[in-house]
Amino acid sequence: MNILMEAATGGLPLSFTAVYIVGFIAAVTIGSIAWYNSKRPAGWEDKERPDFVPKVDDKKDSE
């Protein structure tokens, strides 16, 4: 929490704050792609994948 307060008041360099923001966006993006490519939970099996999510082939499925 102290880091957020320092960032809000300008106590941290801009590059340090930018790394955290870019890292958070990357984590959300990668996590979303992984979730959409995983096996669907009950009730979600027939839902379609959004167009912007790439299809990742699993080696287990191709065997």
mmCIF file of the N, C-alpha and C atoms, coordinates in Angstrom:
data_MODEL
# 
_entry.id   MODEL 
# 
loop_
_atom_site.group_PDB 
_atom_site.id 
_atom_site.type_symbol 
_atom_site.label_atom_id 
_atom_site.label_alt_id 
_atom_site.label_comp_id 
_atom_site.label_asym_id 
_atom_site.label_entity_id 
_atom_site.label_seq_id 
_atom_site.pdbx_PDB_ins_code 
_atom_site.Cartn_x 
_atom_site.Cartn_y 
_atom_site.Cartn_z 
_atom_site.occupancy 
_atom_site.B_iso_or_equiv 
_atom_site.pdbx_formal_charge 
_atom_site.auth_seq_id 
_atom_site.auth_comp_id 
_atom_site.auth_asym_id 
_atom_site.auth_atom_id 
_atom_site.pdbx_PDB_model_num 
ATOM 1   N N  . MET A 1 1  ? 0.824   -1.192  0.000   1.00 0.00 ? 1  MET A N  1 
ATOM 2   C CA . MET A 1 1  ? 0.000   0.000   0.000   1.00 0.00 ? 1  MET A CA 1 
ATOM 3   C C  . MET A 1 1  ? 0.865   1.253   0.000   1.00 0.00 ? 1  MET A C  1 
ATOM 4   N N  . ASN A 1 2  ? 2.000   1.163   0.677   1.00 0.00 ? 2  ASN A N  1 
ATOM 5   C CA . ASN A 1 2  ? 2.884   2.326   0.710   1.00 0.00 ? 2  ASN A CA 1 
ATOM 6   C C  . ASN A 1 2  ? 3.414   2.659   -0.678  1.00 0.00 ? 2  ASN A C  1 
ATOM 7   N N  . ILE A 1 3  ? 3.661   1.628   -1.486  1.00 0.00 ? 3  ILE A N  1 
ATOM 8   C CA . ILE A 1 3  ? 4.151   1.870   -2.845  1.00 0.00 ? 3  ILE A CA 1 
ATOM 9   C C  . ILE A 1 3  ? 3.110   2.651   -3.639  1.00 0.00 ? 3  ILE A C  1 
ATOM 10  N N  . LEU A 1 4  ? 1.828   2.286   -3.491  1.00 0.00 ? 4  LEU A N  1 
ATOM 11  C CA . LEU A 1 4  ? 0.774   3.004   -4.206  1.00 0.00 ? 4  LEU A CA 1 
ATOM 12  C C  . LEU A 1 4  ? 0.700   4.460   -3.770  1.00 0.00 ? 4  LEU A C  1 
ATOM 13  N N  . MET A 1 5  ? 0.863   4.693   -2.478  1.00 0.00 ? 5  MET A N  1 
ATOM 14  C CA . MET A 1 5  ? 0.819   6.072   -1.977  1.00 0.00 ? 5  MET A CA 1 
ATOM 15  C C  . MET A 1 5  ? 2.002   6.880   -2.502  1.00 0.00 ? 5  MET A C  1 
ATOM 16  N N  . GLU A 1 6  ? 3.183   6.250   -2.526  1.00 0.00 ? 6  GLU A N  1 
ATOM 17  C CA . GLU A 1 6  ? 4.353   6.950   -3.049  1.00 0.00 ? 6  GLU A CA 1 
ATOM 18  C C  . GLU A 1 6  ? 4.206   7.245   -4.536  1.00 0.00 ? 6  GLU A C  1 
ATOM 19  N N  . ALA A 1 7  ? 3.651   6.287   -5.276  1.00 0.00 ? 7  ALA A N  1 
ATOM 20  C CA . ALA A 1 7  ? 3.458   6.488   -6.712  1.00 0.00 ? 7  ALA A CA 1 
ATOM 21  C C  . ALA A 1 7  ? 2.457   7.608   -6.960  1.00 0.00 ? 7  ALA A C  1 
ATOM 22  N N  . ALA A 1 8  ? 1.403   7.676   -6.139  1.00 0.00 ? 8  ALA A N  1 
ATOM 23  C CA . ALA A 1 8  ? 0.380   8.705   -6.308  1.00 0.00 ? 8  ALA A CA 1 
ATOM 24  C C  . ALA A 1 8  ? 0.924   10.090  -5.989  1.00 0.00 ? 8  ALA A C  1 
ATOM 25  N N  . THR A 1 9  ? 1.852   10.185  -5.050  1.00 0.00 ? 9  THR A N  1 
ATOM 26  C CA . THR A 1 9  ? 2.386   11.488  -4.662  1.00 0.00 ? 9  THR A CA 1 
ATOM 27  C C  . THR A 1 9  ? 3.637   11.861  -5.454  1.00 0.00 ? 9  THR A C  1 
ATOM 28  N N  . GLY A 1 10 ? 4.070   11.003  -6.351  1.00 0.00 ? 10 GLY A N  1 
ATOM 29  C CA . GLY A 1 10 ? 5.237   11.324  -7.169  1.00 0.00 ? 10 GLY A CA 1 
ATOM 30  C C  . GLY A 1 10 ? 6.542   10.922  -6.521  1.00 0.00 ? 10 GLY A C  1 
ATOM 31  N N  . GLY A 1 11 ? 6.513   10.070  -5.500  1.00 0.00 ? 11 GLY A N  1 
ATOM 32  C CA . GLY A 1 11 ? 7.723   9.653   -4.809  1.00 0.00 ? 11 GLY A CA 1 
ATOM 33  C C  . GLY A 1 11 ? 8.546   8.638   -5.576  1.00 0.00 ? 11 GLY A C  1 
ATOM 34  N N  . LEU A 1 12 ? 7.950   7.977   -6.550  1.00 0.00 ? 12 LEU A N  1 
ATOM 35  C CA . LEU A 1 12 ? 8.670   6.981   -7.337  1.00 0.00 ? 12 LEU A CA 1 
ATOM 36  C C  . LEU A 1 12 ? 8.936   7.517   -8.740  1.00 0.00 ? 12 LEU A C  1 
ATOM 37  N N  . PRO A 1 13 ? 10.032  7.086   -9.354  1.00 0.00 ? 13 PRO A N  1 
ATOM 38  C CA . PRO A 1 13 ? 10.301  7.502   -10.737 1.00 0.00 ? 13 PRO A CA 1 
ATOM 39  C C  . PRO A 1 13 ? 9.220   6.984   -11.683 1.00 0.00 ? 13 PRO A C  1 
ATOM 40  N N  . LEU A 1 14 ? 8.995   7.702   -12.743 1.00 0.00 ? 14 LEU A N  1 
ATOM 41  C CA . LEU A 1 14 ? 7.978   7.341   -13.730 1.00 0.00 ? 14 LEU A CA 1 
ATOM 42  C C  . LEU A 1 14 ? 8.261   5.970   -14.331 1.00 0.00 ? 14 LEU A C  1 
ATOM 43  N N  . SER A 1 15 ? 9.514   5.653   -14.595 1.00 0.00 ? 15 SER A N  1 
ATOM 44  C CA . SER A 1 15 ? 9.847   4.358   -15.196 1.00 0.00 ? 15 SER A CA 1 
ATOM 45  C C  . SER A 1 15 ? 9.494   3.211   -14.257 1.00 0.00 ? 15 SER A C  1 
ATOM 46  N N  . PHE A 1 16 ? 9.687   3.379   -12.964 1.00 0.00 ? 16 PHE A N  1 
ATOM 47  C CA . PHE A 1 16 ? 9.356   2.351   -11.975 1.00 0.00 ? 16 PHE A CA 1 
ATOM 48  C C  . PHE A 1 16 ? 7.857   2.085   -11.970 1.00 0.00 ? 16 PHE A C  1 
ATOM 49  N N  . THR A 1 17 ? 7.071   3.130   -11.984 1.00 0.00 ? 17 THR A N  1 
ATOM 50  C CA . THR A 1 17 ? 5.613   3.003   -12.009 1.00 0.00 ? 17 THR A CA 1 
ATOM 51  C C  . THR A 1 17 ? 5.152   2.402   -13.329 1.00 0.00 ? 17 THR A C  1 
ATOM 52  N N  . ALA A 1 18 ? 5.772   2.785   -14.437 1.00 0.00 ? 18 ALA A N  1 
ATOM 53  C CA . ALA A 1 18 ? 5.397   2.269   -15.755 1.00 0.00 ? 18 ALA A CA 1 
ATOM 54  C C  . ALA A 1 18 ? 5.639   0.768   -15.848 1.00 0.00 ? 18 ALA A C  1 
ATOM 55  N N  . VAL A 1 19 ? 6.705   0.274   -15.231 1.00 0.00 ? 19 VAL A N  1 
ATOM 56  C CA . VAL A 1 19 ? 6.988   -1.161  -15.241 1.00 0.00 ? 19 VAL A CA 1 
ATOM 57  C C  . VAL A 1 19 ? 5.862   -1.917  -14.548 1.00 0.00 ? 19 VAL A C  1 
ATOM 58  N N  . TYR A 1 20 ? 5.379   -1.410  -13.435 1.00 0.00 ? 20 TYR A N  1 
ATOM 59  C CA . TYR A 1 20 ? 4.275   -2.065  -12.736 1.00 0.00 ? 20 TYR A CA 1 
ATOM 60  C C  . TYR A 1 20 ? 2.992   -2.035  -13.553 1.00 0.00 ? 20 TYR A C  1 
ATOM 61  N N  . ILE A 1 21 ? 2.708   -0.927  -14.195 1.00 0.00 ? 21 ILE A N  1 
ATOM 62  C CA . ILE A 1 21 ? 1.489   -0.818  -14.999 1.00 0.00 ? 21 ILE A CA 1 
ATOM 63  C C  . ILE A 1 21 ? 1.554   -1.754  -16.199 1.00 0.00 ? 21 ILE A C  1 
ATOM 64  N N  . VAL A 1 22 ? 2.669   -1.760  -16.915 1.00 0.00 ? 22 VAL A N  1 
ATOM 65  C CA . VAL A 1 22 ? 2.830   -2.644  -18.078 1.00 0.00 ? 22 VAL A CA 1 
ATOM 66  C C  . VAL A 1 22 ? 2.806   -4.099  -17.639 1.00 0.00 ? 22 VAL A C  1 
ATOM 67  N N  . GLY A 1 23 ? 3.417   -4.422  -16.519 1.00 0.00 ? 23 GLY A N  1 
ATOM 68  C CA . GLY A 1 23 ? 3.408   -5.787  -16.000 1.00 0.00 ? 23 GLY A CA 1 
ATOM 69  C C  . GLY A 1 23 ? 2.006   -6.251  -15.645 1.00 0.00 ? 23 GLY A C  1 
ATOM 70  N N  . PHE A 1 24 ? 1.217   -5.369  -15.046 1.00 0.00 ? 24 PHE A N  1 
ATOM 71  C CA . PHE A 1 24 ? -0.153  -5.722  -14.700 1.00 0.00 ? 24 PHE A CA 1 
ATOM 72  C C  . PHE A 1 24 ? -0.980  -5.985  -15.954 1.00 0.00 ? 24 PHE A C  1 
ATOM 73  N N  . ILE A 1 25 ? -0.838  -5.129  -16.950 1.00 0.00 ? 25 ILE A N  1 
ATOM 74  C CA . ILE A 1 25 ? -1.577  -5.312  -18.206 1.00 0.00 ? 25 ILE A CA 1 
ATOM 75  C C  . ILE A 1 25 ? -1.154  -6.614  -18.882 1.00 0.00 ? 25 ILE A C  1 
ATOM 76  N N  . ALA A 1 26 ? 0.135   -6.912  -18.876 1.00 0.00 ? 26 ALA A N  1 
ATOM 77  C CA . ALA A 1 26 ? 0.622   -8.159  -19.478 1.00 0.00 ? 26 ALA A CA 1 
ATOM 78  C C  . ALA A 1 26 ? 0.078   -9.374  -18.730 1.00 0.00 ? 26 ALA A C  1 
ATOM 79  N N  . ALA A 1 27 ? 0.053   -9.321  -17.409 1.00 0.00 ? 27 ALA A N  1 
ATOM 80  C CA . ALA A 1 27 ? -0.456  -10.444 -16.617 1.00 0.00 ? 27 ALA A CA 1 
ATOM 81  C C  . ALA A 1 27 ? -1.929  -10.691 -16.893 1.00 0.00 ? 27 ALA A C  1 
ATOM 82  N N  . VAL A 1 28 ? -2.711  -9.622  -16.989 1.00 0.00 ? 28 VAL A N  1 
ATOM 83  C CA . VAL A 1 28 ? -4.140  -9.765  -17.280 1.00 0.00 ? 28 VAL A CA 1 
ATOM 84  C C  . VAL A 1 28 ? -4.340  -10.336 -18.677 1.00 0.00 ? 28 VAL A C  1 
ATOM 85  N N  . THR A 1 29 ? -3.579  -9.860  -19.646 1.00 0.00 ? 29 THR A N  1 
ATOM 86  C CA . THR A 1 29 ? -3.708  -10.340 -21.023 1.00 0.00 ? 29 THR A CA 1 
ATOM 87  C C  . THR A 1 29 ? -3.328  -11.819 -21.137 1.00 0.00 ? 29 THR A C  1 
ATOM 88  N N  . ILE A 1 30 ? -2.189  -12.185 -20.592 1.00 0.00 ? 30 ILE A N  1 
ATOM 89  C CA . ILE A 1 30 ? -1.743  -13.582 -20.657 1.00 0.00 ? 30 ILE A CA 1 
ATOM 90  C C  . ILE A 1 30 ? -2.693  -14.487 -19.884 1.00 0.00 ? 30 ILE A C  1 
ATOM 91  N N  . GLY A 1 31 ? -3.157  -14.040 -18.744 1.00 0.00 ? 31 GLY A N  1 
ATOM 92  C CA . GLY A 1 31 ? -4.108  -14.822 -17.968 1.00 0.00 ? 31 GLY A CA 1 
ATOM 93  C C  . GLY A 1 31 ? -5.426  -15.023 -18.697 1.00 0.00 ? 31 GLY A C  1 
ATOM 94  N N  . SER A 1 32 ? -5.893  -13.991 -19.390 1.00 0.00 ? 32 SER A N  1 
ATOM 95  C CA . SER A 1 32 ? -7.133  -14.108 -20.153 1.00 0.00 ? 32 SER A CA 1 
ATOM 96  C C  . SER A 1 32 ? -6.985  -15.100 -21.302 1.00 0.00 ? 32 SER A C  1 
ATOM 97  N N  . ILE A 1 33 ? -5.867  -15.046 -22.011 1.00 0.00 ? 33 ILE A N  1 
ATOM 98  C CA . ILE A 1 33 ? -5.627  -15.989 -23.106 1.00 0.00 ? 33 ILE A CA 1 
ATOM 99  C C  . ILE A 1 33 ? -5.562  -17.413 -22.562 1.00 0.00 ? 33 ILE A C  1 
ATOM 100 N N  . ALA A 1 34 ? -4.887  -17.595 -21.438 1.00 0.00 ? 34 ALA A N  1 
ATOM 101 C CA . ALA A 1 34 ? -4.791  -18.935 -20.837 1.00 0.00 ? 34 ALA A CA 1 
ATOM 102 C C  . ALA A 1 34 ? -6.166  -19.430 -20.408 1.00 0.00 ? 34 ALA A C  1 
ATOM 103 N N  . TRP A 1 35 ? -6.974  -18.563 -19.837 1.00 0.00 ? 35 TRP A N  1 
ATOM 104 C CA . TRP A 1 35 ? -8.303  -18.974 -19.383 1.00 0.00 ? 35 TRP A CA 1 
ATOM 105 C C  . TRP A 1 35 ? -9.191  -19.361 -20.562 1.00 0.00 ? 35 TRP A C  1 
ATOM 106 N N  . TYR A 1 36 ? -9.157  -18.556 -21.618 1.00 0.00 ? 36 TYR A N  1 
ATOM 107 C CA . TYR A 1 36 ? -9.984  -18.859 -22.785 1.00 0.00 ? 36 TYR A CA 1 
ATOM 108 C C  . TYR A 1 36 ? -9.541  -20.142 -23.490 1.00 0.00 ? 36 TYR A C  1 
ATOM 109 N N  . ASN A 1 37 ? -8.267  -20.491 -23.403 1.00 0.00 ? 37 ASN A N  1 
ATOM 110 C CA . ASN A 1 37 ? -7.760  -21.690 -24.054 1.00 0.00 ? 37 ASN A CA 1 
ATOM 111 C C  . ASN A 1 37 ? -7.807  -22.923 -23.165 1.00 0.00 ? 37 ASN A C  1 
ATOM 112 N N  . SER A 1 38 ? -8.194  -22.760 -21.913 1.00 0.00 ? 38 SER A N  1 
ATOM 113 C CA . SER A 1 38 ? -8.275  -23.908 -21.017 1.00 0.00 ? 38 SER A CA 1 
ATOM 114 C C  . SER A 1 38 ? -9.598  -24.641 -21.224 1.00 0.00 ? 38 SER A C  1 
ATOM 115 N N  . LYS A 1 39 ? -9.719  -25.771 -20.577 1.00 0.00 ? 39 LYS A N  1 
ATOM 116 C CA . LYS A 1 39 ? -10.983 -26.499 -20.643 1.00 0.00 ? 39 LYS A CA 1 
ATOM 117 C C  . LYS A 1 39 ? -12.036 -25.672 -19.924 1.00 0.00 ? 39 LYS A C  1 
ATOM 118 N N  . ARG A 1 40 ? -13.227 -25.629 -20.485 1.00 0.00 ? 40 ARG A N  1 
ATOM 119 C CA . ARG A 1 40 ? -14.289 -24.795 -19.938 1.00 0.00 ? 40 ARG A CA 1 
ATOM 120 C C  . ARG A 1 40 ? -14.908 -25.412 -18.686 1.00 0.00 ? 40 ARG A C  1 
ATOM 121 N N  . PRO A 1 41 ? -15.252 -24.577 -17.719 1.00 0.00 ? 41 PRO A N  1 
ATOM 122 C CA . PRO A 1 41 ? -15.967 -25.085 -16.554 1.00 0.00 ? 41 PRO A CA 1 
ATOM 123 C C  . PRO A 1 41 ? -17.384 -25.518 -16.939 1.00 0.00 ? 41 PRO A C  1 
ATOM 124 N N  . ALA A 1 42 ? -18.041 -26.224 -16.050 1.00 0.00 ? 42 ALA A N  1 
ATOM 125 C CA . ALA A 1 42 ? -19.399 -26.701 -16.319 1.00 0.00 ? 42 ALA A CA 1 
ATOM 126 C C  . ALA A 1 42 ? -20.303 -25.528 -16.683 1.00 0.00 ? 42 ALA A C  1 
ATOM 127 N N  . GLY A 1 43 ? -21.022 -25.685 -17.782 1.00 0.00 ? 43 GLY A N  1 
ATOM 128 C CA . GLY A 1 43 ? -21.913 -24.629 -18.252 1.00 0.00 ? 43 GLY A CA 1 
ATOM 129 C C  . GLY A 1 43 ? -21.307 -23.730 -19.312 1.00 0.00 ? 43 GLY A C  1 
ATOM 130 N N  . TRP A 1 44 ? -20.006 -23.766 -19.472 1.00 0.00 ? 44 TRP A N  1 
ATOM 131 C CA . TRP A 1 44 ? -19.316 -22.899 -20.440 1.00 0.00 ? 44 TRP A CA 1 
ATOM 132 C C  . TRP A 1 44 ? -18.799 -23.683 -21.641 1.00 0.00 ? 44 TRP A C  1 
ATOM 133 N N  . GLU A 1 45 ? -19.076 -24.980 -21.720 1.00 0.00 ? 45 GLU A N  1 
ATOM 134 C CA . GLU A 1 45 ? -18.501 -25.812 -22.778 1.00 0.00 ? 45 GLU A CA 1 
ATOM 135 C C  . GLU A 1 45 ? -18.891 -25.353 -24.179 1.00 0.00 ? 45 GLU A C  1 
ATOM 136 N N  . ASP A 1 46 ? -20.106 -24.842 -24.343 1.00 0.00 ? 46 ASP A N  1 
ATOM 137 C CA . ASP A 1 46 ? -20.581 -24.485 -25.680 1.00 0.00 ? 46 ASP A CA 1 
ATOM 138 C C  . ASP A 1 46 ? -20.355 -23.013 -26.026 1.00 0.00 ? 46 ASP A C  1 
ATOM 139 N N  . LYS A 1 47 ? -19.688 -22.265 -25.172 1.00 0.00 ? 47 LYS A N  1 
ATOM 140 C CA . LYS A 1 47 ? -19.427 -20.842 -25.438 1.00 0.00 ? 47 LYS A CA 1 
ATOM 141 C C  . LYS A 1 47 ? -18.283 -20.709 -26.434 1.00 0.00 ? 47 LYS A C  1 
ATOM 142 N N  . GLU A 1 48 ? -18.395 -19.724 -27.311 1.00 0.00 ? 48 GLU A N  1 
ATOM 143 C CA . GLU A 1 48 ? -17.361 -19.531 -28.328 1.00 0.00 ? 48 GLU A CA 1 
ATOM 144 C C  . GLU A 1 48 ? -16.245 -18.642 -27.816 1.00 0.00 ? 48 GLU A C  1 
ATOM 145 N N  . ARG A 1 49 ? -15.055 -18.889 -28.343 1.00 0.00 ? 49 ARG A N  1 
ATOM 146 C CA . ARG A 1 49 ? -13.877 -18.085 -28.011 1.00 0.00 ? 49 ARG A CA 1 
ATOM 147 C C  . ARG A 1 49 ? -13.968 -16.745 -28.741 1.00 0.00 ? 49 ARG A C  1 
ATOM 148 N N  . PRO A 1 50 ? -13.665 -15.629 -28.082 1.00 0.00 ? 50 PRO A N  1 
ATOM 149 C CA . PRO A 1 50 ? -13.664 -14.334 -28.775 1.00 0.00 ? 50 PRO A CA 1 
ATOM 150 C C  . PRO A 1 50 ? -12.655 -14.322 -29.921 1.00 0.00 ? 50 PRO A C  1 
ATOM 151 N N  . ASP A 1 51 ? -12.912 -13.517 -30.932 1.00 0.00 ? 51 ASP A N  1 
ATOM 152 C CA . ASP A 1 51 ? -12.050 -13.457 -32.118 1.00 0.00 ? 51 ASP A CA 1 
ATOM 153 C C  . ASP A 1 51 ? -10.631 -12.985 -31.806 1.00 0.00 ? 51 ASP A C  1 
ATOM 154 N N  . PHE A 1 52 ? -10.471 -12.142 -30.779 1.00 0.00 ? 52 PHE A N  1 
ATOM 155 C CA . PHE A 1 52 ? -9.159  -11.573 -30.504 1.00 0.00 ? 52 PHE A CA 1 
ATOM 156 C C  . PHE A 1 52 ? -8.258  -12.511 -29.697 1.00 0.00 ? 52 PHE A C  1 
ATOM 157 N N  . VAL A 1 53 ? -8.779  -13.650 -29.230 1.00 0.00 ? 53 VAL A N  1 
ATOM 158 C CA . VAL A 1 53 ? -7.983  -14.599 -28.454 1.00 0.00 ? 53 VAL A CA 1 
ATOM 159 C C  . VAL A 1 53 ? -7.405  -15.648 -29.399 1.00 0.00 ? 53 VAL A C  1 
ATOM 160 N N  . PRO A 1 54 ? -6.065  -15.776 -29.465 1.00 0.00 ? 54 PRO A N  1 
ATOM 161 C CA . PRO A 1 54 ? -5.469  -16.752 -30.380 1.00 0.00 ? 54 PRO A CA 1 
ATOM 162 C C  . PRO A 1 54 ? -5.706  -18.178 -29.908 1.00 0.00 ? 54 PRO A C  1 
ATOM 163 N N  . LYS A 1 55 ? -5.799  -19.105 -30.847 1.00 0.00 ? 55 LYS A N  1 
ATOM 164 C CA . LYS A 1 55 ? -5.960  -20.521 -30.537 1.00 0.00 ? 55 LYS A CA 1 
ATOM 165 C C  . LYS A 1 55 ? -4.581  -21.097 -30.260 1.00 0.00 ? 55 LYS A C  1 
ATOM 166 N N  . VAL A 1 56 ? -4.425  -21.748 -29.122 1.00 0.00 ? 56 VAL A N  1 
ATOM 167 C CA . VAL A 1 56 ? -3.162  -22.369 -28.744 1.00 0.00 ? 56 VAL A CA 1 
ATOM 168 C C  . VAL A 1 56 ? -3.398  -23.868 -28.704 1.00 0.00 ? 56 VAL A C  1 
ATOM 169 N N  . ASP A 1 57 ? -2.665  -24.622 -29.540 1.00 0.00 ? 57 ASP A N  1 
ATOM 170 C CA . ASP A 1 57 ? -2.832  -26.062 -29.590 1.00 0.00 ? 57 ASP A CA 1 
ATOM 171 C C  . ASP A 1 57 ? -2.099  -26.704 -28.419 1.00 0.00 ? 57 ASP A C  1 
ATOM 172 N N  . ASP A 1 58 ? -2.784  -27.617 -27.742 1.00 0.00 ? 58 ASP A N  1 
ATOM 173 C CA . ASP A 1 58 ? -2.204  -28.349 -26.636 1.00 0.00 ? 58 ASP A CA 1 
ATOM 174 C C  . ASP A 1 58 ? -1.648  -29.660 -27.177 1.00 0.00 ? 58 ASP A C  1 
ATOM 175 N N  . LYS A 1 59 ? -0.443  -30.021 -26.809 1.00 0.00 ? 59 LYS A N  1 
ATOM 176 C CA . LYS A 1 59 ? 0.172   -31.246 -27.330 1.00 0.00 ? 59 LYS A CA 1 
ATOM 177 C C  . LYS A 1 59 ? -0.612  -32.481 -26.913 1.00 0.00 ? 59 LYS A C  1 
ATOM 178 N N  . LYS A 1 60 ? -1.255  -32.447 -25.754 1.00 0.00 ? 60 LYS A N  1 
ATOM 179 C CA . LYS A 1 60 ? -2.055  -33.583 -25.306 1.00 0.00 ? 60 LYS A CA 1 
ATOM 180 C C  . LYS A 1 60 ? -3.228  -33.836 -26.238 1.00 0.00 ? 60 LYS A C  1 
ATOM 181 N N  . ASP A 1 61 ? -3.824  -32.761 -26.758 1.00 0.00 ? 61 ASP A N  1 
ATOM 182 C CA . ASP A 1 61 ? -4.966  -32.894 -27.654 1.00 0.00 ? 61 ASP A CA 1 
ATOM 183 C C  . ASP A 1 61 ? -4.581  -33.421 -29.029 1.00 0.00 ? 61 ASP A C  1 
ATOM 184 N N  . SER A 1 62 ? -3.339  -33.163 -29.460 1.00 0.00 ? 62 SER A N  1 
ATOM 185 C CA . SER A 1 62 ? -2.930  -33.547 -30.812 1.00 0.00 ? 62 SER A CA 1 
ATOM 186 C C  . SER A 1 62 ? -2.444  -34.991 -30.897 1.00 0.00 ? 62 SER A C  1 
ATOM 187 N N  . GLU A 1 63 ? -2.242  -35.635 -29.764 1.00 0.00 ? 63 GLU A N  1 
ATOM 188 C CA . GLU A 1 63 ? -1.734  -37.013 -29.780 1.00 0.00 ? 63 GLU A CA 1 
ATOM 189 C C  . GLU A 1 63 ? -2.818  -38.001 -30.099 1.00 0.00 ? 63 GLU A C  1 
# 
